[in-house]
Amino acid sequence: MRLFLDTNVLLDGYFQRAGAAASDAIIVKCEGITHSGTIAWHTLSNAFYLVRGHSKSTATAMQFIADLLAWADVAQTSKSDALWAVQAGLNDFEDALQLSAAICSTADIVITRNTTDFKSSPIPVMTPEEFLLAYP
C-alpha cells in the first residue's frame, strides 16, 4: 500500500510528541515490503527548518533529511499541481500542497495528525493510530 505521510507524522518521533510511537510504527512499515512511504517535496525544507531550529545544528537537520530520504519517495509535482492546490479550497495552503502531492503520488491513504484539515480529500485520510488499528 502506498502511504503519503504528512510532515507532522515525520516529526513526531524527533520531537517526542504524543503519538510518537504510532508515527514511528508507520515509518517502520514504510521501510518494509508491504507499504511504501511518500512525502511532498516541500516537506524536506519544512522538516529541515524545524529540526535545525530545535537542534541548533545544520548537521543534525541534514542527517534527519538523509535518514528520511533513505526510505521515503518524494512525490513528483509540477506547476499545474501547485495551481490545483491554490484552487483546492482548503483553509491551509500547506495542507493543500500536501494533498496535491498525495494525489500525484497515487497514494492509497494520507497519514496525518491533522485529519480535520483534509476533510475534502479524495484520498482516505487517517491518523497513525487509525491506520495501525485498520492495518495491523
C-alpha positions in Angstrom: 0.0 0.0 0.0 1.3 3.5 -0.9 1.1 5.8 2.2 1.5 9.5 1.9 3.0 10.9 5.2 2.3 14.5 6.3 5.2 16.4 7.8 3.7 16.3 11.3 3.9 12.5 11.4 7.5 12.5 10.4 8.4 14.9 13.1 6.5 13.2 16.0 9.4 10.9 16.9 12.1 13.6 16.6 10.2 16.0 18.9 8.9 13.1 21.1 5.4 14.4 20.8 2.3 12.5 21.9 1.7 9.7 19.4 5.3 9.4 18.5 5.2 5.6 18.9 2.4 5.2 16.4 4.1 7.6 13.9 7.4 5.7 14.3 5.5 2.4 13.7 4.1 3.9 10.4 7.6 4.8 9.3 8.9 1.3 10.1 6.0 -0.1 7.9 7.1 2.2 5.1 10.6 0.8 5.3 9.3 -2.7 4.8 7.9 -4.8 2.0 4.1 -4.2 2.4 4.0 -0.5 2.3 5.8 2.4 0.7 6.0 5.9 2.0 5.9 9.1 0.0 6.3 12.7 1.1 5.9 16.1 -0.5 8.9 17.9 -1.9 8.3 20.9 0.4 8.3 18.6 3.4 12.1 18.4 3.1 12.6 22.1 3.6 9.9 22.3 6.3 11.4 19.4 8.3 15.0 20.7 7.8 14.0 24.2 9.1 12.2 22.8 12.2 14.8 20.3 13.1 17.6 22.8 12.7 15.8 25.4 14.7 15.3 22.9 17.5 18.7 21.3 17.5 20.6 24.4 16.5 22.6 22.1 14.2 22.7 22.1 10.5 24.4 18.7 10.6 21.6 17.2 12.7 19.0 18.6 10.4 20.8 17.3 7.3 21.1 13.8 8.9 17.3 13.9 9.6 16.7 14.6 5.9 19.2 11.9 4.8 17.5 9.4 7.1 14.1 10.4 5.7 15.3 10.0 2.1 16.7 6.6 2.8 13.2 5.2 2.8 10.7 7.8 1.5 9.8 8.5 -2.0 9.3 12.2 -3.0 6.1 13.0 -4.9 6.8 14.4 -8.3 4.7 17.5 -8.7 4.6 20.4 -11.2 3.2 23.9 -11.6 -0.2 22.5 -12.5 -0.2 20.6 -9.2 0.6 23.8 -7.3 -2.2 25.6 -9.1 -4.5 22.8 -8.1 -3.5 23.4 -4.5 -4.3 27.2 -5.0 -7.8 26.2 -6.2 -8.4 23.3 -3.7 -10.4 25.4 -1.3 -8.5 24.2 1.8 -8.0 26.7 4.6 -4.3 25.9 4.9 -2.3 26.2 1.7 0.5 23.9 3.0 -2.2 21.2 3.6 -3.4 21.8 0.0 0.2 21.3 -1.3 0.4 18.1 0.8 -2.9 16.8 -0.7 -1.8 17.7 -4.2 1.4 15.8 -3.7 -0.5 12.8 -2.3 -2.7 12.8 -5.4 0.3 13.0 -7.7 1.9 10.0 -5.9 -1.3 8.0 -6.3 -1.3 7.4 -2.5 -3.8 5.0 -1.1 -4.0 6.7 2.2 -2.9 10.1 3.6 -1.4 9.7 7.2 -1.6 12.9 9.2 -2.3 14.2 12.7 -4.4 16.9 11.0 -7.4 14.9 9.6 -9.8 17.8 10.0 -7.9 19.9 7.5 -8.2 17.1 4.9 -12.0 16.7 5.0 -12.4 17.3 1.3 -9.6 14.8 0.3 -10.4 12.4 -2.5 -8.0 10.0 -0.8 -8.8 8.4 2.6 -7.1 10.2 5.5 -6.2 8.6 8.8 -4.1 9.3 11.9 -1.2 6.9 12.5 -3.3 5.3 15.3 -6.3 4.8 13.0 -4.1 3.2 10.3 -2.4 0.8 12.7 -5.8 -0.3 14.0 -7.1 -0.9 10.5 -3.9 -2.4 9.1 -2.0 -4.1 11.9 
